[in-house]
Amino acid sequence: MIRAIVIGASFGGIEAIREILLHLTPEVRVPVFVVLHIGNNRIDGFVNFLNNHTHFLVSDACDKDEVLPGHVYFAPPNYHLMIEDDQTLTLSVDAKINFSRPSIDVLFESAAWVYGRDLLGILLTGSNADGAHGMTVIKQCGGTTIVEDPRTATSGVMPMAAIERTIPDLILPLREIAPRVCSILGC
């Protein structure tokens, strides 16, 4: 049973994340954690848009937030996002990984350790290898992995790095990911 979803994206990620979150049904009541490579930029307008057009409560993650179902937590600019065993969030300014802070690998690894086989990891468009290692850890912990088809991604570098590093459970065009997530969750 899936108890959490993690999503990672970089170049082209706003459009990809919007596509997924807009098409998840209200029955998806698990927490969703997102790393989007945005540098030092805020995405308040995007967060507001998602709050107004999805059934989720969407916000930047805050240190020590309690993880709640039906919430989407974005890693804030320049902070790594981690999930703790006690179902709280931790933010960190540790060194960049794959030139990125927040790092997809950091989120994916911490989520894999907490949720194990009950985690669904989704890696989307991007221009570096961040997330490939994290997808490997999710698989090693028994979680389910979905990678956007590199041929349909805005930038296929990130999805291809994950495919080369591990064998994802599914490789799907972007428009097919949300319906498949709903199917996996039994919606």
N, C-alpha and C positions, 0 to 999 in steps of 0.2 A: 504494500500500500504506500503510495507516494505521500510523504508528509511535508515536502518542501521542494521548491524549484529554484535553481540558480540560472541566471542568464548572463552571458558575457558578450560584449560587442565593442567594436572600435569604429573605424572609418565606415560611414553609412549606417551606423548603429541606431541613430534616432529613428529613422524610417523603419528599420527592421523590428526594433522593440515595439514601436507603435503598432505595426502590423500584427504582432503576436498578442499584445495586451488587449487591443480592440476586439480581437476575435476569440478570446477565452470567455466561456460562458459563466454565468453567475454561480454555477455549481462548483467552480474551481475555488475552493475555500482554504487553500493552503497558502502559507507565506511565500512570497516571491522576492528573491534578492538579486539585485542587478548591479553589475559593474559596466559602466560605459566610459570608455576613454574620452575624457573631456578636458584634460589638462587642468588649468586653474579656472575654467569657465563654469558658471552656474547654469543650471537648466530649469530655473523656476517656472518659466513659461511652459516648458514641456511637461513638467510635473503637474501644473495647473490644468493643462489640456487633458492629461490622463485622468486626473481626478474628476473632471467634468464629463468624460466620455467612456469611462470603464466603470465596472462595479467595484473596483478595488479602492482602498484608501492608499494613496500614493504619497510618499514623502522621502526626503533625505533621511538616511539612517542617522541616529544619534547614539553616542556612546552610552552603553548600559540600557538601551531600549529593550523592552521585553518583546520577544517575537510573538506576533499575533496572526491568526489566520485571516485571510482576505486582505492582507496588507502587501504592498510592494515597497520594498526598501531599496533606495538607490544609494550607492556609495557616494558620499559627498566629494567634491573636488579636492584632490591632493591628500586623500585619506584612504588607506587600505581598510576594507570591511571584512570582519571576521565574525563567525558565529561561535558562541561558547556552549559548553555542555549544559549549562543551566538555562538555555534558551534565551540568552541575552546577546546583544551585539557589542562588539568592541571595534573602536576606530584606532588606527595606528598611523604614525608618520614615519615608520621604518623605511629603509632605503627602497628606491624604485626597483621593480622586478620587470624584466623585459622592457625597460625604459618607461615603465608605467606605474603611477600611483594615482588612483587605485589600480591594483593588479587583479586580473581575473583569476590567475592561479591562486592567489592568497585566499580569495573568497571560496573558490571551488574546493580547495584542500580542506579548509576549516569546516565547510558544510559536509563534505564527504566523511570526515571523522565523526561529526555529530549525528548525521542522519543515515549513514551507511547505505544499505539497500533501499531505503525509503526516500532517496534523493533522485531528482530528475535534473540533469545538467544539460543546458542548451548553449551551444557556442555558435555565434553568428558572424557576420561580415567583419573584416578587420585586416589591417596591414602589417601585423607582426605576429609572433608566435605565442603571445600571451594567451593562456587558456589551454594550450595543448597538454602541458604537464598536469594541470588541474583535471582535465577530462580523464587522463590516465588514472589519477588517484580515485576519481569517482568510480570508474570501472573496477579498479582493484578492491574497492570497498563494497562492491555489489550493486551500485547505483545504475540508473538508466541514463544513456547519453544520446543526445541528438545533435548533429552538426548540420548547419546550413550547407546545401550543395554549393561548392565553390564556383560552379559554372553560372549560378544565378545570383551569387552574392555581389554586392557593390565592389568589394575587394575580397578575392578568394584566398588570400595569403593565410589568414588566421584559420579558416576552416580546413584548408589543405594541410597546415602544420599539425592539426589535431588528427586528421585522417592518417597522416604519415606516422604519427607517434603511437596511436592506438586504433583499435577497430571499434568505431562507434556503433551503437545499436541501430541507429537510423541516420541516414544522410538524405535530407529532404529539401526541396525548394522551399523558400520562405513561406509562400502562401499555404503550404501543407502542414507547417509545424503546429500552429494553434489547433487545428482540428485533430491532429494526432495526439497532442497533449490532452485534449478533452477526452479522447478515446482511452488513453492510458489511465486517466483518472476516473474513468467510468461515468463520464458526464453524458 
